[in-house]
Amino acid sequence: MVPRWEKFTYKVTMVFGDIYYEKIPADTAIERCFKVIQGTKYECKTKQDLEMFVEDNLNVKIPLDGPQWRAFVQPFKDPETGKDYYIQIWKQHHSFMDGMSSMGMIGSMAKGFGPSMFIPFKSVPLWQRLLLRMVAPFSVFTFLVNMLNARDRNILTKGKRTMTG
């Protein structure tokens, strides 16, 4: 699963004072990022156990010498139905998020993951969709002008070489 998303196998590294991403082997990433919490003090048997785990681990920084995400997993058997499930707790650094990678990862790990898992939304009426399609081409010009005139104001990258990764 991890080799499908190469971004999950990179670590942050410094080269001549600049921040870059460096690839590490997928096996190393899996060992460092997937943690089984069964049999530890954080084993989640009740809602309070889960809340204690989140409280204790929420502000623990993810080290920069490995991928910037963690997946905590615990097998769970439903006492009523006897079915086997897994509790998954996902944690990642905010700079890692590109939207699709995280959803793809969760989607590949969770059965039944789909649009119904998100906040419900209304469908957009036809007249609003048509209006958006008519107005969108005119906003492209404004966007391009603003983008081409933009200066680098980021204190981390201003005056440095272009970052890669």
N, C-alpha and C positions, 0 to 999 in steps of 0.2 A: 504494500500500500504506500509506504513512504517514498519509494523510488518514483512513483507517479507524480509526486509534487516535489521537485528538486529543492524548492525554497525551504522545505522542512529540514534539509540536511546541511544547512549553512550555519556558521558561527560568525560572530563579529570579531574583526581583527584590526589592529592599527598598523598602518604601513606609512612610515615617514610622517607621522602625525595626523594622517587622514584615516577615516573609518571606512573599511571595506568588508565585504562578506567573503568568507573562505569556506570552500566545500570540505565536508568531513564524510567519512564512509557512512553509508546508510545504517549498517549494523550498530555503529557507535551511537548514532542519533536515536535509534530505537531503544538501546539500553539506557541512555541518559534521559529520554523524554517520557517513556511509558513507565509509570510507577504503579504497582499493585499495592493497594492499601489494606488488603485482607490480612488479618493476623498482626496488624500494627495497632498502636494506641488510637489511630484514627479510623479504625474499622467502623463503617457506618451501619448501625443496626437500628437507629432511631433518627428522628428529625433533629434532635438535640446533638447527636453525634456528628451529623452532617454540618450543622451550624458551627460546632466547635472546630471542625476541620477547616471550614472556610475562614473563620476568625483567626485561627493560628497560621494559616498559609497565605492569606490574601495579600499581605504586604511583604512577604518574603521575596526579595529580589531574585530574578533568574540570572545566574551567572553568565557573563558574556563569552565564556570559553566553550559554549555549545549552542545548539539551536535555542531560539527564544520562545519556546513553547513547552508545555508539559501536559500530559493526559494522565490523570489519576483514575484507575479502574479498579472496581471491586465486583466480584461475582455475587449475585444475590438470588436467593430462591424465594419466590412468593409463597408465604405460608398457606394462603387460601387455595391457590390453584396448583402449587407444586412446580410451576414453570420456572425455568432458569432465566435470569435477566442479568444485566450488568449496569452498575452505576458508573457513570463517567463524569468526571469533573475536568473541564478544559480551562487551561490558563495560558495566556500568551502575552508577550510584550506588545504595547500599543503600536509600536513602529512596524511590527510584523504584519499587521492586518492589511490585506488588500481586498478583503471581502469574499471573493470567490474561493480562495485557497482554504480559508477556515470553514466555509460552508461545505466545500467539497470533502474536506477531511471528516467533518462530523457526519456528513451524508453517507460516506463510505463505511462509517462505524456503526451507524444507527439504522435499524430496520424501520421502514415506514416513515423516514424523514422526508418531508415535503413541504409545500406551501402552507398546508394546514397548521404547521408548527409555528408559523409566524403570526404577528398581530393581524387580525382580520381587517380587510379593507374593502371598500365599495368599488365596483367597476366604474370606469370613467364613461360618462355619456358620450354618444357619438359626436355631438356638436362640439364638445370640448376637445376630443381627439382631433377633429378636423381643424379647429382653430390652432391647436398646437402645431400641426403639420404645416399650416400656412405661415405661421409666425417664425418657426424655427430657422428657415433659411436666412431670414433677415438678421437674426441674432448671431449667425456664424461670422459675419464680417466684423461686428463689434468685438466678439470674442478674440478673433485673430489679431485685430489692432491692439487690444489690451495685452494679449500674450506676447506679441513681438516687442512692445514697449516696456515690458516688465524688467526690472533690475533685480539682481540677486540681493535680497535684504536679510537672508538667513545668516546669523552670526557664526554658525558652524561651517558653512560652505563658502561664504563670501571671500573671494580672492584666492581660493584653493583650487586644486585640480578637480576635474569632474569626477564624481563618485561613481563606482560601478557596483553591481550586485543585484 
